Amino acid sequence: MSAPVITVRGLTMGFGDHVVMRDLNFDIHAGEVFVILGGSGCGKSTLLKHMVGLYKPMAGRITVAGMDMDPDDDGAYRRILARIGVMFQGGALFSSMNLGENVALPITEYSGLRGRAVDDLVRLKLRQVGLEGFEHHLPEELSGGMRKRAAIARALALNPEILFLDEPSAGLDPISSAGLDALILRLNRTLGTTFVVVTHELSSILTIASRVVMLDAASKSIIAEGDPHELRDRSAHPFVRQFFNRQPGMEG
């Protein structure tokens, strides 16, 4: 297995005196599609936001590409940001900008490219997600699945080594969701991008995930890690079995 590109050690997350998760430990390896899963409200998106530096840990350490994730160290943080891309839940496209302008935003902010070079790169990124020719469309003119693809194109704008996706399939119909799963797998295969995906969509998890970690709100800890098919078929933990086999009675 390849060397870790992300390490999480002793991570405790919370707000004020409230602890969300405590003492989390795991690695993410280059080229994986790594999925963070669990019941509603267990802290999946909170963990992702810690991993991209939006929240500071109560305790513990996160390293990305060998660098400590420390938003207070502006130089180091910008070096990390140059190597990652993030798609937040809902896509967060700017409604007043067309798709080309949305994708161009990080390019002009961080790369120093201008003019024709930016336009060419925007077209390339939209082509990679199946939206070539949609540069001049506003987000409101697109379907939900197309908006998610456009948000991924923007997250890919700087050729990141690691791409974080927060609930990419949320709100999509099954056909659009399956198309997004196929896109993730294709980008992972053709570009070698490492994906870190937060989702509770079982079909997506079983389709795209190389490995998963499962968070549990009751114990405030990781209760399962590994291949999702192995966990579905062989886990001894009742909560894990309930989740992967869609059995009633699961809390959280």
Number of C-alpha atoms within 10 A of each C-alpha: 7 9 11 17 19 21 19 17 15 16 19 21 24 17 11 7 7 8 12 21 24 18 15 18 17 15 16 22 17 20 21 23 24 25 29 25 25 26 18 13 13 21 23 27 20 18 23 21 17 17 22 21 18 14 17 21 19 17 13 16 19 24 18 21 18 12 15 16 23 21 16 10 10 10 10 14 18 12 12 24 18 15 15 22 25 23 24 21 16 16 21 13 22 13 11 11 15 19 27 24 22 24 29 24 15 18 22 14 9 12 12 9 14 11 8 9 10 21 17 11 18 26 19 16 24 25 14 19 21 15 18 13 12 19 18 11 14 19 23 12 11 14 12 20 21 18 21 28 24 29 29 28 29 28 24 27 23 21 17 19 19 28 22 26 25 22 20 27 25 16 12 15 11 12 10 17 21 17 13 22 19 15 18 22 18 15 16 19 13 8 14 15 23 23 29 23 26 27 22 20 15 14 13 19 24 17 14 21 22 17 20 24 21 22 25 25 19 11 12 18 19 20 15 20 16 15 15 25 16 11 18 16 12 11 15 11 11 9 20 23 17 15 21 18 12 11 10 8 9 13 12 11
